[in-house]
Amino acid sequence: MSKKLAPSRPYQPFLLRVLHGLTGLFLIAAILTAYWTYDTYDGRWGSSAHLSGH
């Protein structure tokens, strides 16, 4: 006798939703930290230094 292996809860779709959400959060964090690093150490384009007189 073989029993059908039907999971009681959809583990994989839940895991994929969680990973998708984390990927989105990491994407936003990567964009923000990239801009912060650029603004702090490089800032060649779009710099507001000419406005503050530096």
MARBA-3410 file (N, C-alpha, C, O; in Angstrom, 1 decimal):
54
0.8,-1.2,0.0,0.0,0.0,0.0,0.9,1.3,0.0,1.8,1.4,0.8 ~ 0.5,2.1,-0.9,1.3,3.4,-0.9,0.3,4.5,-0.6,-0.7,4.6,-1.2 ~ 0.8,5.4,0.3,0.0,6.6,0.6,0.4,7.7,-0.3,1.6,7.9,-0.6 ~ -0.6,8.6,-0.6,-0.2,9.8,-1.4,0.4,10.8,-0.4,0.0,11.0,0.7 ~ 1.5,11.3,-0.9,2.3,12.3,-0.1,1.8,13.7,-0.4,2.4,14.4,-1.2
0.7,14.1,0.3,0.1,15.4,0.1,0.5,16.2,1.3,0.0,15.9,2.4 ~ 1.3,17.2,1.1,1.7,18.1,2.3,0.4,18.8,2.8,-0.4,19.2,2.0 ~ 0.4,19.0,4.1,-0.8,19.6,4.7,-0.7,21.2,4.5,-1.7,21.8,4.4 ~ 0.5,21.7,4.3,0.7,23.1,4.1,1.6,23.3,2.9,2.5,22.5,2.7 ~ 1.4,24.3,2.1,2.3,24.6,0.9,3.6,25.2,1.4,3.8,26.4,1.3
4.6,24.4,1.7,5.8,24.9,2.3,6.6,25.7,1.2,7.1,26.8,1.5 ~ 6.7,25.1,0.0,7.5,25.7,-1.0,7.0,27.1,-1.4,7.8,28.1,-1.5 ~ 5.7,27.3,-1.7,5.2,28.6,-2.1,5.5,29.6,-1.0,5.8,30.8,-1.3 ~ 5.3,29.2,0.3,5.5,30.2,1.4,7.0,30.5,1.4,7.3,31.7,1.6 ~ 7.9,29.6,1.2,9.3,29.8,1.2,9.7,30.8,0.1,10.5,31.7,0.2
9.1,30.5,-1.1,9.4,31.4,-2.2,8.9,32.8,-2.0,9.5,33.8,-2.4 ~ 7.7,33.0,-1.4,7.2,34.3,-1.1,8.1,35.0,-0.1,8.4,36.2,-0.3 ~ 8.6,34.3,0.9,9.5,34.9,1.9,10.8,35.3,1.2,11.4,36.4,1.4 ~ 11.4,34.4,0.4,12.6,34.7,-0.3,12.5,35.9,-1.3,13.4,36.7,-1.5 ~ 11.3,36.0,-1.9,11.0,37.0,-2.9,11.0,38.4,-2.1,11.5,39.4,-2.6
10.3,38.4,-0.9,10.3,39.6,-0.1,11.6,40.0,0.4,12.0,41.2,0.3 ~ 12.4,39.0,0.8,13.8,39.4,1.3,14.6,39.9,0.1,15.4,40.8,0.3 ~ 14.5,39.3,-1.1,15.2,39.8,-2.2,14.9,41.3,-2.5,15.8,42.1,-2.8 ~ 13.6,41.6,-2.4,13.2,43.0,-2.6,13.8,43.9,-1.6,14.2,45.0,-1.9 ~ 13.8,43.5,-0.3,14.4,44.3,0.7,15.8,44.5,0.5,16.4,45.6,0.7
16.5,43.4,0.2,18.0,43.5,-0.1,18.3,44.4,-1.3,19.3,45.1,-1.3 ~ 17.4,44.4,-2.3,17.6,45.2,-3.4,17.5,46.7,-3.0,18.3,47.5,-3.4 ~ 16.5,47.0,-2.2,16.3,48.4,-1.8,17.5,48.8,-0.9,18.0,50.0,-1.1 ~ 17.9,47.9,0.0,19.1,48.2,0.8,20.4,48.4,0.0,21.2,49.3,0.3 ~ 20.5,47.6,-1.1,21.7,47.7,-1.9,21.7,49.1,-2.7,22.7,49.7,-2.8
20.5,49.5,-3.2,20.5,50.8,-3.9,20.8,51.9,-2.9,21.5,52.8,-3.3 ~ 20.2,51.9,-1.7,20.4,53.0,-0.8,21.9,53.0,-0.3,22.5,54.1,-0.2 ~ 22.5,51.9,0.0,23.9,51.9,0.4,24.8,52.2,-0.7,25.9,52.8,-0.5 ~ 24.5,51.9,-1.9,25.3,52.2,-3.1,25.3,53.8,-3.3,26.3,54.4,-3.5 ~ 24.1,54.3,-3.1,24.0,55.8,-3.3,24.7,56.5,-2.1,25.4,57.5,-2.4
24.6,56.0,-0.9,25.3,56.6,0.2,26.8,56.5,0.0,27.5,57.5,0.3 ~ 27.3,55.4,-0.4,28.7,55.2,-0.6,29.2,56.2,-1.7,30.2,56.8,-1.6 ~ 28.4,56.2,-2.8,28.8,57.1,-3.9,28.8,58.6,-3.5,29.7,59.4,-3.8 ~ 27.8,59.0,-2.7,27.6,60.3,-2.3,28.7,60.7,-1.3,29.2,61.8,-1.2 ~ 29.2,59.7,-0.5,30.2,60.0,0.5,31.6,60.0,-0.1,32.4,60.9,0.3
31.9,59.1,-0.9,33.3,59.0,-1.4,33.6,59.4,-2.8,34.7,59.7,-3.1 ~ 32.5,59.5,-3.6,32.8,59.9,-5.0,32.0,61.2,-5.4,32.6,62.3,-5.3 ~ 30.8,61.1,-5.6,29.9,62.3,-5.8,30.3,63.1,-7.0,30.1,64.3,-7.0 ~ 30.8,62.5,-8.1,31.2,63.3,-9.3,30.0,63.9,-10.0,30.0,65.0,-10.5 ~ 28.9,63.1,-10.1,27.7,63.5,-10.8,26.6,63.8,-9.9,26.4,63.1,-8.9
25.9,64.9,-10.1,24.8,65.2,-9.3,25.1,65.7,-7.9,24.3,65.7,-7.0 ~ 26.3,66.2,-7.8,26.8,66.6,-6.4,26.1,68.0,-6.1,26.0,68.8,-7.0 ~ 25.8,68.2,-4.9,25.3,69.4,-4.4,26.3,70.3,-3.8,26.1,71.2,-3.1 ~ 27.6,70.0,-4.1,28.7,70.7,-3.5,28.7,72.2,-4.0,29.2,73.1,-3.3 ~ 28.3,72.4,-5.2,28.3,73.7,-5.7,27.3,74.6,-5.1,27.4,75.8,-5.1
26.3,74.0,-4.4,25.3,74.8,-3.7,25.8,75.2,-2.3,25.4,76.3,-1.9 ~ 26.6,74.3,-1.7,27.0,74.6,-0.4,28.4,75.4,-0.3,28.8,75.8,0.7 ~ 29.0,75.5,-1.5,30.2,76.3,-1.6,31.5,75.5,-1.3,32.5,76.1,-1.0 ~ 31.4,74.2,-1.2,32.6,73.3,-1.0,33.3,73.0,-2.2,34.3,72.3,-2.2
END
